[in-house]
Amino acid sequence: MMQAARQAVEYAAHALGFSALGIAPAQIDQGPGLQNWLAEGQHADMEWMVRHLPARMNPELVLPGVRSVIMLTYDYPRADSRCAPGKVARYAQGEDYHKLLAGKLADLDETLSFYGGQQRCFTDSGPVSERFFAARAGLGWIGRNGLLVRPRGGSYCFLASILTTLELPYDSPMPNRCGTCRRCEQACPTAALHDRTCDARRCLSYWTIEAKQEMPPDIRAAQGEHLYGCDACQEVCPWNRPRPDDKPVDPHLLMPAPFAALSPQVLAELSPTEFESLFAGTPIRRIGLPHLQANAAGITNKPG
């Protein structure tokens, strides 16, 4: 019965465009890594991570009776669509992935419900240790940049999770294949990477997206052309090289041409109406116009 449920959800996930699916037991020791990272203050001012820690470490608090964690990957573009200066993280170049994947997860929820399961579904929006469970479910390993790295597809993917009361067949983790490579650590503009974690206090993705305070001078000096997020550690990863058999990505995740051509100077002078028109329904809208303008100004005001 549970093998049939697994086959059904795998078939449905493939039809919906997910690139891979793996399953891990819900009740498994996650180790002290996250607690240590938080205790050291590497989460900067993202206090919601501290508040959600008990639930993140114990899925039973999220879904009573949970047995399995289904992890899925959904690929986003490896190529940068910007033709004007100002780098935008590839995951944010198209539509808001939360909304895009929510309907697909609802379909998978319905499939599992047919077999008697109760579920809760998340895409980077709930108290689930998604990278931990993705690695435990055999989808890849945690690279030196703290991201899930897959032998086919690298790290350019969204992670989605389904907590279910069904006890489905589990997958086995794969060995870490980073070896002695440290290209991601060496490429980080602010030296934020160490011990397979990212120190948000130094991360350009944090400062250009999450931070509520002004960027410190040393981080601003290293900003370069980063307008929203940073893919430096992913761009140099050998596992992210294009492959001849790469499949086309969801067109909803591609950058619209009008945004691709806008210079940082133009972005720094957008009106609220223009901002809404350009970025409604995208991840960039979440940071608001003032934050985007400050990021753009940090690029345009560089010496030389």
Residue, then its C-alpha position, 0 to 999 in steps of 0.5 A: m500500500m505505501q509503495a503504491a502511495r510512493q509511486a503515485v506521488e512520484y508520478a504526480a511530482h514528475a508530471l508537475g515539473f519537479s526534478a526529483l523526489g526523495i523521502a526521509p524519516a521525520q523523527i531523526d536526529q538533526g545534530p547540533g549544527l543549527q543550534n550552534w549556528l544560531a548560538e553564534g549569532q550567524h543568523a544576524d537579525m533573522e530572529w524568526m529562525v530562533r523562534h521556529l527552532p523547536a518546530r524545525m528540530n521536531p516535525e511532530l510540532v508542525l504535524p502531529g503524527v508525522r512519519s515521513v518528510i517528502m523532499l522535492t527539487y524544482d529547477y530554476p535557470r542556471a543562466d543569468s538573464r540580465c543584459a544590464p549591469g546589476k546582478v540578480a540571484r537566479y532564483a529571483q529572476g522570474e515569478d515568485y516561486h512560493k506561489l508557483l509551487a503552492g498549487k503543485l504541492a496542493d495537488l501532491d497533498e491531494t494524491l497522498s490524502f487518497y492513501g489516508g495521509q494528512q499533510r503539511c506542505f512548504t516551500d521555503s516558508g515553514p519550520v522545516s530543515e529542508r536542506f537537512f532532510a533533502a540530503r537525508a532523503g538522498l537528493g544530494w549533499i550539503g556543499r561547502n556553501g551550505l547549499l544542497v548540491r546534486p550530482r545532476g543539476g547542482s545547486y540551482c533548485f528550489l526545495a519543497s517539503i511535504l510532511t505526511t503521516l504516511e510511513l512511506p519507503y525511505d531513501s538513503p543519503m549519498p556521500n559528500r562529493c565536494g572532495t577538496c574543492r573550495r571554489c565556493e569559499q574562495a569566490c565569496p566576495t565577503a568571506a561568509l562561507h566556512d564549515r559548510t555554513c554561511d554567516a549571514r552577518r557577512c553574506l551579500s544575499y542577506w544584506t541585499i534582501e533580508a537586512k533591515q539596517e544599512m549595509p556596513p561600509d566593508i560589505r558595501a565595498a564588496q557589493g560589486e554589481h550585486l543588486y539582489g542576492c548573490d550567486a557567486c558561490q554557485e557560479v563557480c561550483p563544478w556541479n553547476r556546469p551546463r550539461p548537454d541533457d539539461k532540460p528547459v526550466d519553467p518559463h515562469l522563472l525566466m526574467p521579463a525582458p523589460f527588467a533585464a535591460l534596466s540599468p541600476q541608475v534607472l532602478a534607483e529612480l523608480s517611482p512606487t507605481e513603476f516598482e509595483s508594475l515591474f515587480a508585482g508577483t516576483p520575489i523582488r517586490r518583498i524587499g520594497l522600493p527603498h531597499l532596492q533603490a539603496n542596493a542600486a545606489g550602492i552599485t551606481n555610486k562605486p568609484g570609477 
